[in-house]
Amino acid sequence: MTIESILGAIVIGAVIGAIGRLLLPGRQAIGWILTIVVGIVAALLGTLLAQVLGVETTPGIDWIELVMQVVLAVVGVGLVAGLRRGSSV
């Protein structure tokens, strides 16, 4: 794993996390660092899911994989925000 691939994962995770957070209605009580972490996890899981389903290699932009990643980011941001909201006493 090179520094470029790590930086690429962080950038892609930040974008995926930000899109997921923007698409989720309401206010989320999580910071941007946690949003990026959720985005990185969603990007990795979305890629894995696309590989399992056999849709990861399409000509041009992998729209199906991208949609899977964003949907997972929306779910992830919602779960993390709900957990953080429920844990504050």
N, C-alpha and C positions, 0 to 999 in steps of 0.2 A: 504494500500500500504506500503510495507516494504522497508527498505533501499536496500535490495538485488534486489528487482524488479526495483527500480529506477536506481541503478547502472547497472543492466542488460539492461535496456532500453537505457541507455547512451552508453554502449559498443556496443550493437546491432546497434543502430543508427549511431555510428561512423563507424562501418564496412560497413553498408548499404550505408551511405553517401559517404564513400571513394570509394567503388566499383562504385557507380553511377558517381562520379566525374572522376574516371579513365576511365570509358567507354564512357564518353562524349568527343568527339574530340575537340581539340583546348584548349586554355588557359581560365580558368574561373577566373574572378576577384572577387572571394569571399574567405574569410578566412576559416580556419579549424573549428572554432567554429560554423560559419554559416553552413558549410558543415555537421557538426554533428547534428545541429538542423533540417536541411532539411532531413537528414537520419532518425532521430527519427520520424518526421512527416510522412515520406514515409513508415517506418516500421509499424506505427500505422494504416495508411490508407490501406496499403497492407493487413494487418491482417483483418481489417474490411471488405475489399472487398472479401477476401477469405472466410470469414464467410457468407457473403451475397450470394456468389456463391456456398457455401457448399463444399469447397475444403480444409478447414482449418485442418481437421483431417484425415491425411493419415498415414499409417504405416511408421515409419522411419522418414527421413528428409522430411519436407513439401516443396518440390521443387517448386510446383506451387505457393505457397504463397511467397516463397523466390524470385522467378522471378518477381512476381507482385511488391514486395517491391523494388527490384533493378530498375525496369522500372520506377516506380514512383520517385525514387531517381534521376535517370537520367533526367527525366522531371523537377523535382523540382530544381535541380542544374542548369539546363539550364534556367529555368524561373528566378530564383534569380540572376544568373549571367547577364542575359539580362536586368533585371530591374535595377541592379546596374550600368551596363554599360550605360544605357539610362539616368540614373538620374545624372550622373556626368557632370557638366557644365563647 
